[in-house]
Amino acid sequence: MSNEALKEKLEEFIKLFESESDEVKRQVNFNSTLNIGNQLLKFHHNRESEKYKALIGEYIDELKTTDLPTGKITQLELYNKYILKAGRYLIYERDFRHKGSNKIKYIVFGIVLDFLIYYFFKSKLSFYLPIFTLIFAFLGNTRTKKMIANKKVFGRGY
């Protein structure tokens, strides 16, 4: 799919769902679709990206024929078939992130650090504040907000 065809599909997608309620926008992954589509437009004459441009175009066509609001199963099937595949491609090519997993990685790393420090120094510490969990939770939240501002994030229901 060419860049012009994808631009037309994205404009059509915006016209269809821009005035819809937030619930419908979450069901069609409005922000994720726009973020992925706009990032794919930055690729020029790349054979691999053409496949994902066509995938986003198919997703938009599929939404036109789907009755909204959809059930959770249909929503998840569409997300896995179209959005997730294109998003995974962009994770490796364009420093894209999945909205939910980014924060979780930071928090888990902080918990592991806090556990290790507590385990090795529990005889010397009477109590321990999980400082690294708090620091990494803050860093993960800040990084996610930055990625959202740069429109380099996707996720189910986003």
N, C-alpha and C positions, 0 to 999 in steps of 0.2 A: 504494500500500500504506500502510495506517495505521501509526502508531507502535506500537499494541498488537500488530498482526500481526507486525511486524518484531521486537518484543521476544520474542514466542513463538517465532519462527524462530531467533533468536539463542540462546534458552534450549535449544531442541531441538538446535542445533548444538553447544552446550557439552556437553550430555549425551552426544551421539554421540561426540565426539572428545576429551573431557577426559582420559579414562583411556588414550588411545592412546599409542603410542610417539612419540618426538620425530620420527622419520622420517615417520610418517604425518601428524603435525601440520604438518610442513614442506610435505608434498605438498598438503595442503588449505588452506594459507596460514591457519593457525589464528589467529595473532595479528593478521594483517592484516584478516581478516574481522571479528574482534571490534572492532578499532579503528575500521574504516570503519563498521560497523553502529552502534556507540555514538555516533559523530560524526553520523551521519545522523539518529539519534533526537533530536538537539538542534534540528533544523529542524522548525518547526511550520507546517503548511498552506502549504508551498512546492511549487508544481507541479513545478518542476525536480527537487527532491529526491525527490519521490514516485517518479519514474522510476528513480532509483538505489536507492531502498529496495526497489522491486520487483525490480531486478536482483540485489541481494544475496539476496533471498528465492528467486529462481530458482536462484542459485548453490548455496544450501543444499539445495534440492530436487534439483538435479543431482547433488550429492555423495551423496545417499541412494541413487541408482540406479547410481552408478559403483562398480565393484569396486576396492577399495584393496588394495595399493598400485598406483598407475597408472604408466604409462610417462611419460617426459619430455614426449613430444609431447602427450599428453592433458592433462597438468598445465599445460603452457604455453598450450594452447588455452583451457582453463578460466580461467586467470589473465588472459589477454588479453581474453577475452569479458566477464568479470564484474568481477574485482577491479581491473584497471587502469583501466577506464572510470570506476568509482565513485571510485577514488583520484584520478584526474585532476580530477574535478569538485571533490573536497574540497581539492585543492591550491590551486585558485583561490578557493574560498569560505571555507575554514577554516584557512589557514596549515598545511596538511598537507604532509608531505615523503615522498619516495621514499627508502627506507633507503640504498640504495647510491649514488645520484647526489649526495646532499648532501655527502658527504665528498670525492668526486672533484672537485666544483666548487671547493671550497676549496683542495685540493692543486694543481690546475691553475693557479689564480690565483696561488698562491705561486711555482710554477715560472716562470710568465711574469714576475712581478716580479723574481725572482732573475736570470733571463736578461737582462732589460733593464738591471739594475744592473751585472751583470758585463760586458755588451756596452759600456756607456758608460764604465765606469771600469776596464777591464782594463789599461790602461796605468799606472794609479796603484796598482792592487792586485796584489801578488805572488801571492796566493791568495785565494779567496773561499769562505766557508762559506755554504751555501744557507739562510740564516737565515729568509727569508720563507716558504720551503717548509715548514720545521719549525713556524713559528708558525701558519701557516694549516692545516697538518695537525692541529695540536693544537686549534685553534678549530673545525675541522670535526668532529673526534671529540667534542669537548665538546658542540657543538650537537646532534649526532646522539644522544648519550646523553640530553640534556635532552628532545629530542623523543620518544625512546622512553619515558622516564619519564612524560611527559605524554600518552602514547598517541596521538600525532599522527603516526604513521609507518606506512607499509605497504611491502611489497616481496615479490618472488617468493621463496617458501620461508620467509617469516617469519610 
